[in-house]
Amino acid sequence: MTAAGGPLDGRVAFITGAARGQGRAHAVRLASEGADIIAIDICGPVSDTITYPAATPEDLAETVRAVEATGRKVLAREVDIRDLAAQQQVVADGIEQFGRLDIVVANAGVLSWGRIAEMSAEQWDTIIEVNLNGTWRTVRAAVPAMIEAGNGGSIIIVSSSAGLKATPGNAHYAASKHGLVALTNSLALEVGEYGIRVNSIHPYSIDTPMIEREAMMAVFAKHPSYLHSFAPMPLHPVQHEGKKGLKEFMTPEEVADVVAWLAGDGSATISGSQIAVDRGVMKY
Ligand SMILES: NC(=O)c1ccc[n+]([C@@H]2O[C@H](COP(=O)([O-])OP(=O)(O)OC[C@H]3O[C@@H](n4cnc5c(N)ncnc54)[C@H](O)[C@@H]3O)[C@@H](O)[C@H]2O)c1
């Protein structure tokens, strides 16, 4: 149960891609700091071009259980972020139930591997349509409601290290995540006057179902020079107990620490920033 007086007490957070992985960790972390949660996920396949297993309705139900275990309320719904009207509806329903909207974590995203001149149009379009256009639809659905509520707030856009550098072998993903930097920074300037802050985070190597080791290794085996763009994560102690993960990967909970900081008042001066969540590895 949450102790009364958590740093996000009385606030409401809208989180996309919340069924599992990082999205679930963000939902549980923000709830444990006092926020009520609006959680959406597609809970099913996005496209035939995405080859790792899809999240399920049971995954989203598990997020609901974990949030409720903190003592906070949650409105969870199966929504595709490519659907603007459905996102507007869930935001409206969440505000009706919880009274306001303060925090957005635009986290839903997909990844696939392939070379620019070889991939299908569907492979390219899926990544752009979900990661870039879908995230714009999240913002489009949430921002008017945040302005209307008049409480300011914090929007956290989940980009990637691939949003800051070249990543041969998944340039469509890099293009989508670079696009999110432009979305973040322009939005930060547009909504600053309403007390709304907007920042992007840029994680690297988080242990979630999105990471397809075999697909990555197949690309690197064929094109070894691409490895220069994917520096190995230095070995590090795992911070969150009970989550052993792989030593060279970080945990969703470690990313949630950064999201919680950006969501809260401790980052009140930070807007239009790109926050690397990579233990410095991208400086290689
Ligand atoms: N895992 C990493 O190493 C890593 C690194 C950098 C950035 N990211 C980004 O972090 C975010 C979270 O990914 P994750 O690692 O937790 O992977 P994940 O696959 O476990 O989680 C992504 C979630 O988003 C949902 N989703 C995908 N498309 C959707 C859509 N159209 N509508 C609604 N929900 C949708 C999925 O169902 C899934 O539950 C993604 O944006 C990803 O690109 C991941």
The ligand as an ORCA input file, in Angstrom:
! r2SCAN-3c Opt
* xyz 0 1
  N      14.029     -2.764    -24.516
  C      14.938     -1.887    -24.869
  O      16.148     -2.160    -24.847
  C      14.544     -0.507    -25.323
  C      15.560      0.431    -25.548
  C      15.205      1.713    -25.922
  C      13.885      2.080    -26.070
  N      12.903      1.151    -25.868
  C      11.520      1.606    -26.009
  O      10.851      1.394    -24.777
  C       9.444      1.290    -25.021
  C       8.889      0.091    -24.251
  O       9.406     -1.104    -24.816
  P       9.751     -2.412    -23.947
  O      11.222     -2.572    -23.998
  O       9.085     -2.351    -22.646
  O       9.133     -3.566    -24.904
  P       7.770     -4.415    -24.763
  O       7.556     -5.018    -26.108
  O       7.852     -5.314    -23.595
  O       6.660     -3.321    -24.432
  C       6.055     -2.507    -25.396
  C       4.573     -2.484    -25.116
  O       3.963     -1.585    -26.060
  C       2.793     -2.201    -26.533
  N       2.445     -1.690    -27.860
  C       3.140     -1.856    -29.003
  N       2.482     -1.300    -30.025
  C       1.354     -0.758    -29.521
  C       0.294     -0.042    -30.087
  N       0.215      0.190    -31.403
  N      -0.697      0.392    -29.267
  C      -0.662      0.141    -27.935
  N       0.329     -0.546    -27.350
  C       1.339     -0.995    -28.134
  C       3.112     -3.678    -26.569
  O       1.923     -4.481    -26.633
  C       3.929     -3.855    -25.313
  O       3.132     -4.193    -24.198
  C       9.282      1.206    -26.527
  O       8.900      2.477    -27.039
  C      10.674      0.860    -27.005
  O      10.902      1.266    -28.342
  C      13.197     -0.142    -25.504
*
